[in-house]
Amino acid sequence: MKLPCELVEVRSSNLKAVGWHEGVLYVRFHSGRTWSYMEVPEEKYKAMLAAKSVGKLFASQIRLFHEAVMIEEDAEGDSHAKDSEAVRE
């Protein structure tokens, strides 16, 4: 399965790209890892795209306040949620 949305590249020292679909925010970090953040209002996603500092808004309004699941991509580029607990970016 591919991600349900296209990711938009952002200007940030930590975040590479973001996308939003039906209440889920997808964040790809410069490390290459992609995380999904649950129950994120579309307004927060739009605010991220417009923010002067995407990373600061992410850290202050999303990272610690929304459940997160790491997404793994296989060799074919298909994505799936990782079952084990992992340290957040």
N, C-alpha and C positions, 0 to 999 in steps of 0.2 A: 504494500500500500504506500502510495506517495502521500506527502503532507497534503491536507485538504485546501491549502492556499499557497499562493506565491509569497516568498519572503522578499521584503524590500530592504536593500542595503541602507544602513544608517552610519552616521559619522560618530564613532565612539571608540575609545581605547579598549573596551572590553566586549561590547556587542558588535556583531558583524551585520546581522540582518534580523528583521522581525516580520511577523505576519499574524493575522487574526482571523478566526473563523468560528462562528457560533459560540462565542463566549470563551474560546481558548486562544491564548496568546502564545505564539511560537517564537522562540528566541534562539538564534544561532550565535554562538560566541566565537571569538577569534581562535579559540582552541579547536574548533571544529565540531564541538558538541552542540546538540540541539535539545532544548528543553521545552515542554509545554506547561503553561501556567493556567490553571483552571479558574473559571468564573471571573474572568477579567472583562469588565464592561468595555464596549467598543469606544466609549469616550476616553478611557485611559490609553487605549491603543492610538487613537488619533492625537492625544496629547503627547505621546512619545514621539510620533512622527514630526510634530511641530516644536518639540522642546529644544531649547538651546543646548542642553546637556541631556542626551538620551539616557546615559548611564546613571546620572543622578536621579532622574525621575524613576527609572527602573528600580534602583536601590531603595528609594524612599517610599514608593507607592505600590510596588508589585512583588519584588523578590521575597520578602519576608511575610507577605500578607496573603499569598495565594498558593494553594497546593501545587507542587511541581513534580513532573515526571520526566525523566530523561528519555529522549527518543534515540534509538540506534538505527543507523542505516546500514543495510547489507551491501554486498558488492554490486548488486543490480540497482542500488539507489532507493530500494524500498525501505520504508520506515516502520518501526514498531517500538512500543514502549518497553523499557527495560524493567524487569521484575524486581531486581534487587535495589536496596537503598543505596544511594550514592550521594556524595557531598555536592551541594549546589555550587555552581560557578561563583 
